Amino acid sequence: MQVKFLDLLKVNEPYFPELMQSTQEFLESGWYILGNEVKAFEKEYAAYCGTPYCVGVSNGLDALRLIFEGYKVLGKLKEGDEVIVPANTYIASILSVTQSRLKPVLVEPDAETYNISPEEVLKAITSKTRAVLAVHLYGQLADMEALQEICKNHSLLLVEDAAQAHGATCRNGKLAGNLSDAAGHSFYPGKNLGALGDAGAITTSDEELVGAVQALRNYGSHKKYYNMYEGFNMRLDENQAAWLRIRLKGLDNENNRRRELAKVYNEKLNKEKLILPLEAKYGKHVYHIYPVLHPERDNLQKHLLENGIQTMVHYPVPPHKQEAFKHWSNYSFPLTEKIHNQELSLPISPVHTNEEIEYVVNVMNQF
Ligand SMILES: Cc1ncc(COP(=O)(O)O)c(C=O)c1O
């Protein structure tokens, strides 16, 4: 049997007929930038997340970047302020901080969830700390209740990187994107809510920030050819918005299917040498990724591939060991490094069949 890591055509195909209809309307609208589709998606995605506002933007990195730039024009952040970030994340989280000329302060994750550790955040706070960036890695929320408490007590901004966790819920019922001052979402095609290209959004209940980021995404302008800020071109495309409106309707079902498949892995994988992802008590995982840790990760990956199973590594090199951040090469984050050395992502998507997942289990258990 051949098992793809992710068959995007199969994921997207059921939504194509509705897209054809909506594309016809889009083509005939004669309006191709920041029009009715973006407005409607923003309204629908805000309602989904439970936030008063959503601002559609070009991608997930830009969403986070715009949040930080937005706080800068509002005077809540300034160049050089410290932002506590997880060492164990995709590099984009950290780039959003460095590109905004803020100073990332990296901290280790919690050993069970692989997400930023609230205890480590507390230890890293200095007189220059102004914000914490929580990343919901692999589809599991960071411990937002603990982080909210810390940020409240120390008057820090709390920002979520919800790129991998569309639809993840906290035990109080609130969704990813509604657990902080502002959240950045990525709709990169492979994400749980994936576009047909690059796309992203910001969700927030901060009306002032909405005004700032709406201008900043569009050359710093609220009124055509009048520019308040040195802004960017970071707008969400109309046709991506139209597609996302269609895909959004299927998101909860798709996430439930991911959870069903994760349950099969949780129950049937041999745990002798393998560490399976733990679902934290405080929230519902949406398994964007099903990460296992194994001391012989590379051999295990080879064994799976020889048996027709594609896997991926999220991620092979931690941000502080990347060439791009070579000035951090002396940093040591043992837990982050262990995760990067041992992590393997097993196939999990709404279109994988039970037979495929059972086959992965059998091949895994043979190793
Ligand atoms: C955790 C995380 N943050 C940010 C991003 C950036 O999103 P994008 O690729 O849409 O810029 C991604 C995805 O690529 C991600 O996985």
The ligand as a Gaussian input file, in Angstrom:
#p B3LYP/6-31G(d) Opt

LIG

0 1
 C        3.686000      28.059000      13.419000
 C        3.669000      28.845000      12.146000
 N        3.730000      30.180000      12.206000
 C        3.698000      30.933000      11.098000
 C        3.621000      30.364000       9.852000
 C        3.675000      31.262000       8.663000
 O        2.594000      31.129000       7.828000
 P        2.716000      31.449000       6.249000
 O        3.482000      30.344000       5.625000
 O        1.301000      31.532000       5.818000
 O        3.414000      32.760000       6.143000
 C        3.540000      28.976000       9.738000
 C        3.386000      28.278000       8.452000
 O        3.991000      28.239000       7.507000
 C        3.587000      28.188000      10.909000
 O        3.537000      26.869000      10.849000

